Amino acid sequence: MTSRQTSSQQTSMQQTSIREDILRFLLKRGTATAGAIADHLQVTPQAIRRHLKTLETSELIEHQTSQEGIGRPNHLYQLSRKGREHFPDQYDQFALSLLNTVADTLGPEQVSKLLKRQWQSKAKEYRAKLGDAPLKERMQTLIKLRQAEGYMAECHPTEGDGSAGQSAFVITEYNCAIAHIAESYPTVCGHELAMFAIALPDCSVERTHWLVNGEHQCGYLVEAKGAIAED
């Protein structure tokens, strides 16, 4: 292989890497201008616009025009449906097909029972793996479990919770590994919320954001019950 070919391959890989970074940034931010993306990735706005054009041609992103004051309108970029499906959420297609078959054969009530049982089983599995460690450690373990299942998940203490034994955390999941199931059977999200509550029995768990409602992420507030009582 010639040095020219090697250089060309390296350039192509770099371009692909930047486009992947753009998609991940939009997944987490929801919407962003070309300038904001360029600042975050420390790439020139001109280069970012070329990448955005390529991604839009590939139908991975789309944009809306926003006019703020006098001057040139801003383009706000966001992931398209195809762009969201670029991230790990595809393995639920078989599960969705199976659930549809159960619904057609045995009726929707059996599907609801099946989903409830599945999430109860998952909750017990999580509970066993989390153990009785301090809440911060359990949250870190929970996030690793979610990431292993295909979720782009993060966890952070709530603002102002600077105590040594942090008592409140926010879980953010930027994609849904069961997106297709949630769209067809939205009750599964209620089971998922209950799953977190069972896995963390000493905590209150509240949904703050929901992809199914059109938001760009799912979010959960986890707060130790003792801390709530003290408030």
Protein Blocks (a to p, Z undefined) as FASTA:
>chain_A
ZZklmmmmmmmmmmmmmmmmmmmmmmmnopacfklmmmmnopafklmmmmmmmmmmnopa
ccddddehjdjddddddddfklmmmpgcklmmmmmmmmmmmmmmnopklmmmmmmmmmmm
mmmmmmmmnmmadfklmmmmmmmmmmmnopacdddddehiacfklcbdcdddfbdfklmm
mmmmmmlmmmmmmmmmmmmmmbccddfbdfknopabdcdddddfklmmmZZ
